[in-house]
Structure formats: structure tokens, C-alpha cells
């Protein structure tokens, strides 16, 4: 075995010393060959990372409803294909990724369903959304139809997110019984809905948020009473608006009160299943679950002139029942006038 120095080298500053071994090769320890299972596991993990990089984490919000549906279908098929390639060791390795994946899929399903209802099923047309302030606390007051699910608030929320000049985000205020409803309650809360009550409303307005409320109270309005506002009761929204100085914007929803024509209400059977009432419609319960599908009416949204509550009242007026009642009645009158104007302007129930 001999050693040599490179030309002009040596061990000084200008060179680098190396050794040349003759008569054999340097031995490098060999790694143990990986098992086929380990190779498959690594390839599967690499493939999942490539798929996530190519498809992204969610369906883009700017796509049309049909494009969003196709994009979501592609992601769902890719997820199914990935699941078929998983092994038990993959499941252990993924860990918390499943929770994030489930949340992403749930968000995509909820957003896709709302887009389908908004653009294709009810073909919602909004008017006057610029009346909703871009900043600051806002209470959006709207009418309520016969459906147990607050579709009106969800469509207003979607419309503000898509068509408001500032893409204003609004949170529906829902009743406690609806939050406890399986599937529906969870989806509403995950979508940003607030639990019913003055405390939740006051906190949201304290964070300068926009909240959508239904002051009529009760659910399953009978078809014969459609588009006639019920009493606003004590109107806690008016008291909280005076306390916080929130702006109130009435929004009339035309088309929502025909999606479930309520012919009668059964209160006792409804309470037995955890609902305030059980509505009887031309399709439910006669058609079973299919009877819960809302009719594809044409919807129009009309946002009225905002009420600057802070300029009209002082926070101390919230303790004055007369001031609260005056504001409540004024909001109700404006909303009823918007509803009548909307009914005059629409061409038909389904057109």
C-alpha cells in the first residue's frame, strides 16, 4: 500500500493532501436492503405529497358552481384512490393529518353545497348590498320562512361573501335547539354561526362583526302568513344595537317563504324529536326524506338603507323600554316595506 501527493500539493496551505491506496478498495458498509413493505410505504407517502402539491388543500372559492363541483369531485376521487393504497403503517404515520383532511373535506362540501343552492337551485339575485357597511358592528335583520333550517341567513352570508364590495363576512345567529340538531347544527357552527342569545350577539358586535338575525321568533311560518312579518317581541337585537352602537340593515328575502309551504304544525311530535315543532307540507312527511328537499324557487335579496343607531340613541337608552320599542318598530316597518317592494318587482315564484 503506497501513498502519493498531488502535484504542487503537499499538506501546506495551497494544496489538499490525499492518499492513493493500491491493492484493494476502500470498504463501505452496506445498508441492509429494505423490505418490499417499507419500499411501498415510502412510495405511497411520496405519492400523497405529490398529490397534495398538485391539487392544493381546498377547492378555489372563485370558481363557478359547476366548476367547483367538478373540482371537488376530482379531489374526492383522488382521495378514494389514495385510501385504497394505504396500509396500517401508513395510518399510524399520518396521525393528525386525518383531522386536517376531514376538516378540509367538510369545508369543501359545505361551501360547494351552499354555492349549488345559491347559484343553481335558487339563482339568488342580490340588490343593494353596498348598504351594508364594510367595517364596524352590523346587525342584518331579515324575514323568516317556513323551513327549519335558516336558509335565508345562509344565502345572505353567501351573497355578502361573494358580491359585497368589501366581501363582508356575516355570521348567522341561530337558536340553541338548532345547534343541538345532529349534522345540521355542527355544519352551521363550523360555518361560523353564532349560538342564539344576547351574550353571543353582544360579543360578536364587540369584535366589529356582522351578524344576521331573524327577530320574528318561532319557526315553520304557515304558508298563509308568508311575507307578513310576525311580531318582533321584545327584540333583544334592538337593545344590543343601542348598547354597542351597531348599524342595522334590513334585508328582505323574496322566494324563501315558498320553499317549504307549511300547511300545519305539530308541536308535541316535534318536541319528542328535539324540534320546536314538526311542520306538515305538501311533500313532508308523505315523501319521507325526499319531502325535506326545498323547492327551487327564484330568490331576490333587497338590502335597505342602514339605520345609524349610534347617531339616533345613546348607549344609556338601552335601559329605556320605550327607546328600544321605538327602534324595534322602525326596523320592522322598514323590513315590511322592503318585502312588499320585492314582491312587486319579482316576475314569478320560479322565474
Secondary structure, 3 states (H helix, E strand, C coil): CCCCCCCCCCCCCCCCCCCCCCCCCCCCCCCCCCCHHHHHHHHHHHHHHHHHHHHCCCCCCCCCHHHHHHHHHHHHHHHHHHHHCCCHHHHHHHCCHHHHHHHHHHHHHHHHHHHHHHHHHCCCEEECHHHCCCCCCEEEEECCCCCCCCHHHHHHHHHHHHHCCCCCCEEEEECHHHHCCCCHHHHHHHCCCEECCHHHHHHHHHCCCEEEECCCCCCCCEHHHCCCCCCCCCCHHHHHHHHHCCEEEEEEEECHHHCCCEEEEEHHHHHHCCCCCEEEECCCCCCHHHHHCCCCCCCEEEECCCECHHHHCCHHHHHCHHHHHHHHHHHHHHHHHHHHHHHHHCCCCCC
